Amino acid sequence: MLKWKLMLSTLPIVLVLLAAKLLLEFVLGFEGLIDFSDVGIILTSGVFLIGFLLAGTMADYKEAEKLPADLSCTLETIEEIFVLAATDRPALDLTALRRELLALTDAIRDWLMRIRSTPEVYAAMTRLNEVLQQLERAG
């Protein structure tokens, strides 16, 4: 039902306008003040501009499809960096590093599901940033 909502909500308006036009033309004999050929150029340019707008919107949607894959690759890369760093430096606690990364991953997932707010995700990112700074200081 949701996909037909726009059509069902605008159909009564279209029917009323169509009835008014048919009444004016066939009952009252009024055909209008201007011909269709006079406004054809304006309609064509409007359709052309709408096409440009839709093309831009579709490009944005196409870019948005890439975001989950980019996000997961980045999180996996960070986890691999943690593993390599803990391998080279046994003093680093790999479990704690993974726990912080998992906290960020859970925050992002919950934000996508509208369970957490944006400031909570930013706080999780800040905590991971602090962990990365500590990791950098450790060499």
BALOBA-1460 file (C-alpha; in Angstrom, 3 decimals):
// residues 139
<rec num="1" residu="m" x="0.000" y="0.000" z="0.000"/>
<rec num="2" residu="l" x="2.900" y="2.330" z="0.721"/>
<rec num="3" residu="k" x="4.141" y="2.331" z="-2.880"/>
<rec num="4" residu="w" x="0.702" y="3.490" z="-4.137"/>
<rec num="5" residu="k" x="0.312" y="6.221" z="-1.494"/>
<rec num="6" residu="l" x="1.410" y="9.100" z="-3.740"/>
<rec num="7" residu="m" x="-0.855" y="8.036" z="-6.589"/>
<rec num="8" residu="l" x="-3.864" y="7.481" z="-4.332"/>
<rec num="9" residu="s" x="-3.391" y="10.821" z="-2.574"/>
<rec num="10" residu="t" x="-3.111" y="12.817" z="-5.819"/>
<rec num="11" residu="l" x="-5.700" y="10.944" z="-7.896"/>
<rec num="12" residu="p" x="-8.719" y="12.881" z="-6.474"/>
<rec num="13" residu="i" x="-7.050" y="16.202" z="-7.351"/>
<rec num="14" residu="v" x="-6.374" y="15.034" z="-10.904"/>
<rec num="15" residu="l" x="-9.965" y="13.828" z="-11.315"/>
<rec num="16" residu="v" x="-11.387" y="17.137" z="-10.051"/>
<rec num="17" residu="l" x="-9.175" y="19.133" z="-12.432"/>
<rec num="18" residu="l" x="-10.070" y="16.844" z="-15.338"/>
<rec num="19" residu="a" x="-13.786" y="17.202" z="-14.591"/>
<rec num="20" residu="a" x="-13.408" y="20.993" z="-14.411"/>
<rec num="21" residu="k" x="-11.601" y="21.078" z="-17.764"/>
<rec num="22" residu="l" x="-14.194" y="18.845" z="-19.427"/>
<rec num="23" residu="l" x="-17.010" y="20.975" z="-17.979"/>
<rec num="24" residu="l" x="-15.403" y="24.206" z="-19.216"/>
<rec num="25" residu="e" x="-14.689" y="22.850" z="-22.691"/>
<rec num="26" residu="f" x="-17.740" y="20.763" z="-23.567"/>
<rec num="27" residu="v" x="-20.508" y="22.379" z="-21.521"/>
<rec num="28" residu="l" x="-19.517" y="26.055" z="-21.460"/>
<rec num="29" residu="g" x="-17.552" y="26.049" z="-24.738"/>
<rec num="30" residu="f" x="-14.469" y="27.720" z="-23.178"/>
<rec num="31" residu="e" x="-11.281" y="26.275" z="-24.696"/>
<rec num="32" residu="g" x="-8.812" y="28.399" z="-22.756"/>
<rec num="33" residu="l" x="-6.775" y="31.545" z="-23.283"/>
<rec num="34" residu="i" x="-3.575" y="30.060" z="-24.710"/>
<rec num="35" residu="d" x="-2.788" y="27.142" z="-27.022"/>
<rec num="36" residu="f" x="-0.673" y="24.179" z="-26.003"/>
<rec num="37" residu="s" x="1.939" y="25.146" z="-28.604"/>
<rec num="38" residu="d" x="2.548" y="28.364" z="-26.637"/>
<rec num="39" residu="v" x="3.518" y="26.545" z="-23.449"/>
<rec num="40" residu="g" x="5.188" y="23.528" z="-25.068"/>
<rec num="41" residu="i" x="8.651" y="25.067" z="-24.756"/>
<rec num="42" residu="i" x="8.133" y="25.809" z="-21.065"/>
<rec num="43" residu="l" x="6.940" y="22.262" z="-20.375"/>
<rec num="44" residu="t" x="9.880" y="20.820" z="-22.307"/>
<rec num="45" residu="s" x="12.385" y="22.868" z="-20.327"/>
<rec num="46" residu="g" x="10.677" y="21.853" z="-17.063"/>
<rec num="47" residu="v" x="10.935" y="18.164" z="-17.962"/>
<rec num="48" residu="f" x="14.573" y="18.684" z="-18.941"/>
<rec num="49" residu="l" x="15.390" y="20.287" z="-15.570"/>
<rec num="50" residu="i" x="13.535" y="17.554" z="-13.676"/>
<rec num="51" residu="g" x="15.637" y="15.024" z="-15.589"/>
<rec num="52" residu="f" x="18.804" y="16.757" z="-14.397"/>
<rec num="53" residu="l" x="17.551" y="16.764" z="-10.810"/>
<rec num="54" residu="l" x="16.659" y="13.079" z="-10.938"/>
<rec num="55" residu="a" x="20.021" y="12.201" z="-12.479"/>
<rec num="56" residu="g" x="21.787" y="13.949" z="-9.603"/>
<rec num="57" residu="t" x="19.589" y="12.203" z="-7.057"/>
<rec num="58" residu="m" x="20.258" y="8.812" z="-8.623"/>
<rec num="59" residu="a" x="24.001" y="9.484" z="-8.522"/>
<rec num="60" residu="d" x="23.707" y="10.277" z="-4.811"/>
<rec num="61" residu="y" x="21.844" y="7.023" z="-4.217"/>
<rec num="62" residu="k" x="24.488" y="5.114" z="-6.141"/>
<rec num="63" residu="e" x="27.210" y="6.640" z="-3.947"/>
<rec num="64" residu="a" x="25.192" y="5.848" z="-0.823"/>
<rec num="65" residu="e" x="25.135" y="2.165" z="-1.814"/>
<rec num="66" residu="k" x="28.926" y="2.096" z="-1.451"/>
<rec num="67" residu="l" x="28.965" y="3.439" z="2.112"/>
<rec num="68" residu="p" x="28.308" y="0.177" z="4.017"/>
<rec num="69" residu="a" x="31.046" y="-1.647" z="2.101"/>
<rec num="70" residu="d" x="33.514" y="1.221" z="2.610"/>
<rec num="71" residu="l" x="32.657" y="1.363" z="6.300"/>
<rec num="72" residu="s" x="33.124" y="-2.368" z="6.838"/>
<rec num="73" residu="c" x="36.446" y="-2.365" z="4.940"/>
<rec num="74" residu="t" x="37.706" y="0.515" z="7.070"/>
<rec num="75" residu="l" x="36.711" y="-1.187" z="10.318"/>
<rec num="76" residu="e" x="38.375" y="-4.433" z="9.194"/>
<rec num="77" residu="t" x="41.526" y="-2.535" z="8.271"/>
<rec num="78" residu="i" x="41.635" y="-0.929" z="11.732"/>
<rec num="79" residu="e" x="41.225" y="-4.367" z="13.313"/>
<rec num="80" residu="e" x="44.091" y="-5.739" z="11.209"/>
<rec num="81" residu="i" x="46.259" y="-2.807" z="12.270"/>
<rec num="82" residu="f" x="45.470" y="-3.658" z="15.903"/>
<rec num="83" residu="v" x="46.454" y="-7.299" z="15.346"/>
<rec num="84" residu="l" x="49.719" y="-6.350" z="13.635"/>
<rec num="85" residu="a" x="50.532" y="-3.811" z="16.341"/>
<rec num="86" residu="a" x="49.852" y="-6.345" z="19.107"/>
<rec num="87" residu="t" x="51.997" y="-8.918" z="17.309"/>
<rec num="88" residu="d" x="54.953" y="-6.522" z="17.182"/>
<rec num="89" residu="r" x="54.377" y="-5.165" z="20.701"/>
<rec num="90" residu="p" x="53.272" y="-7.889" z="23.124"/>
<rec num="91" residu="a" x="52.662" y="-5.249" z="25.822"/>
<rec num="92" residu="l" x="49.584" y="-4.045" z="23.914"/>
<rec num="93" residu="d" x="46.288" y="-5.574" z="25.011"/>
<rec num="94" residu="l" x="44.698" y="-6.863" z="21.795"/>
<rec num="95" residu="t" x="41.471" y="-7.738" z="23.587"/>
<rec num="96" residu="a" x="41.028" y="-4.160" z="24.832"/>
<rec num="97" residu="l" x="41.780" y="-2.774" z="21.366"/>
<rec num="98" residu="r" x="39.224" y="-5.089" z="19.779"/>
<rec num="99" residu="r" x="36.693" y="-4.212" z="22.480"/>
<rec num="100" residu="e" x="36.957" y="-0.505" z="21.613"/>
<rec num="101" residu="l" x="36.603" y="-1.254" z="17.905"/>
<rec num="102" residu="l" x="33.586" y="-3.458" z="18.613"/>
<rec num="103" residu="a" x="32.041" y="-0.658" z="20.678"/>
<rec num="104" residu="l" x="32.389" y="1.684" z="17.695"/>
<rec num="105" residu="t" x="30.978" y="-0.937" z="15.329"/>
<rec num="106" residu="d" x="27.991" y="-1.509" z="17.609"/>
<rec num="107" residu="a" x="27.431" y="2.254" z="17.898"/>
<rec num="108" residu="i" x="27.452" y="2.672" z="14.113"/>
<rec num="109" residu="r" x="25.108" y="-0.281" z="13.627"/>
<rec num="110" residu="d" x="22.733" y="1.029" z="16.297"/>
<rec num="111" residu="w" x="22.838" y="4.488" z="14.717"/>
<rec num="112" residu="l" x="21.899" y="3.001" z="11.341"/>
<rec num="113" residu="m" x="18.995" y="1.209" z="13.034"/>
<rec num="114" residu="r" x="18.029" y="4.511" z="14.751"/>
<rec num="115" residu="i" x="18.665" y="3.067" z="18.217"/>
<rec num="116" residu="r" x="21.478" y="5.491" z="19.121"/>
<rec num="117" residu="s" x="21.822" y="9.182" z="18.463"/>
<rec num="118" residu="t" x="24.514" y="10.862" z="16.407"/>
<rec num="119" residu="p" x="26.354" y="12.339" z="19.437"/>
<rec num="120" residu="e" x="26.691" y="8.818" z="20.879"/>
<rec num="121" residu="v" x="28.354" y="7.622" z="17.677"/>
<rec num="122" residu="y" x="30.666" y="10.633" z="17.730"/>
<rec num="123" residu="a" x="31.578" y="9.798" z="21.329"/>
<rec num="124" residu="a" x="32.437" y="6.222" z="20.321"/>
<rec num="125" residu="m" x="34.564" y="7.566" z="17.457"/>
<rec num="126" residu="t" x="36.352" y="9.905" z="19.862"/>
<rec num="127" residu="r" x="37.091" y="6.994" z="22.222"/>
<rec num="128" residu="l" x="38.561" y="4.973" z="19.346"/>
<rec num="129" residu="n" x="40.576" y="8.007" z="18.282"/>
<rec num="130" residu="e" x="42.055" y="8.211" z="21.780"/>
<rec num="131" residu="v" x="42.954" y="4.510" z="21.589"/>
<rec num="132" residu="l" x="44.638" y="5.099" z="18.225"/>
<rec num="133" residu="q" x="46.604" y="8.011" z="19.681"/>
<rec num="134" residu="q" x="47.771" y="5.801" z="22.548"/>
<rec num="135" residu="l" x="48.743" y="3.160" z="20.017"/>
<rec num="136" residu="e" x="50.737" y="5.715" z="18.061"/>
<rec num="137" residu="r" x="52.502" y="6.908" z="21.198"/>
<rec num="138" residu="a" x="53.393" y="3.283" z="21.965"/>
<rec num="139" residu="g" x="55.189" y="3.153" z="18.654"/>
